[in-house]
Amino acid sequence: MAKDLTIKALENFKPGSARREIPDGHTRGLFFVIQPSGLGNWALRYRIGGKPKKLTIGPFPAIDLPTARKLAAQSIQAIACGEDPAKTKKAAKEAARAPVAPVQDIFEDVVDKFIARHAKAKNRKSTADEAERTLKREFVSVWKGRRLSSITRAEVRDVLDAMVDRGSPGTATRNNPGVANENGSIEAANGHIKVRLDQRLPRRESRDFDSLEAYRAFVDRVCDRHNARRAKAVAAERETLKKLPRRRTTDFSTVTPKVTRNSTINVDRVLYSVPSRLIGHKLEVRLFDDRLECFLGPDLVMRLTRVRTDGARGHAIDYHHLIGTLRRKPQALRYLVYREALFPRAAYARAWAALDAAVPPRDACRAMVGLLVLASTREAVEIALADRLDAILDAGKLPDLAKLEEEFASKPSPSSEVAIPEPNLQVYNRLLSSACEVQL
């Protein structure tokens, strides 16, 4: 186990022939780096999405030991909230180095230069005058004062669409040379709809939706508004449509992954957790647009919400599926590549970051797994425990597993006593007498 660094130890470290990284036992992930030249600096090593990352904190002795630990603790807190401090630092540097917009990048200045150097120099006077009039009326009036590099392709299409809607399709065509025209609105690419959706989303208070139905209703409204001017073309197309088949067609693809010993399956670059009882079995997974249906033989065993990822790997983890394994091997928590996706709420990620930075590794793993076991008992406990953890961490304290188990332990409901009277045996004698009379 790494020892706590001290000021005296830092002053006595001697450079070697190779670069050295000396861990600080006080703050997990903090390293003192000594270069062969004798220069020293601080670095923080951590993981985001299962990938190792490194953050250079600063040089020593300009940043002393207490300051380095404080800055490392702040970065660990940011990591627990889902941020990447190294990425944030890099973005800040790039923003500081960004050049100031040159004067020649202003849109109306670019238009004036284009007219002088190209339109008037290479065309007849009438053609050049028409180009100048169109550019200034249709474009300069909209983008005056803006940088040319800030104008997006979507904004250009909006201006061209406005020309067509106004009844000037020829003007739009002349200002859009070299771009293929679609064979009618019905055959247009879905890119137009995607652009409209991207324009409408910022006008809402949030890009999130309460449900899939709410998102579909939003898309329908945008499509209806976008297609309003094409009502005649849509109506003509509908007249030629045939009835849908009586039976629903197959709208899913199928894969057959095997459940690993870690109770996971890998589907379309996303790692999903499944119940441990399925370990070792091959599942038939049907991939729908919004969900996964998992079959074991002919039986549907579970449905999962489909997750999509733009990166190399995604994770969709339900800690209830893995809590049994972690309970037997709590130290495995530290090395899980999908550890950040395991925590059900942000409060649990904060608790792990605080425990990992303040207590020995084995104790941190045991305490965190204990918190997850406690949260897995009931959903109400998971929510209440998250609120309690936030309050404890905001107060600058560490969660005490024993006290929390005592506070949130399931208490058996009191059983009511039921009085059962003893049967009267004379009743059976009367039944026997009645049977004898019937036989006689």
PyMOL commands that set and color helices and strands:
alter all, ss='L'
color gray80, all
select helices_A, chain A and resi 7-12+65-80+85-97+103-105+107-122+125-143+148-150+153-165+169-174+191-203+212-238+276-278+319-328+330-335+339-342+346-358+361-375+379-394+401-408+426-439
alter helices_A, ss='H'
color red, helices_A
select strands_A, chain A and resi 20-23+30-34+40-48+51-60+253-255+264-267+270-273+284-287+291-296+299-305+314-316
alter strands_A, ss='S'
color yellow, strands_A
deselect
rebuild
show_as cartoon
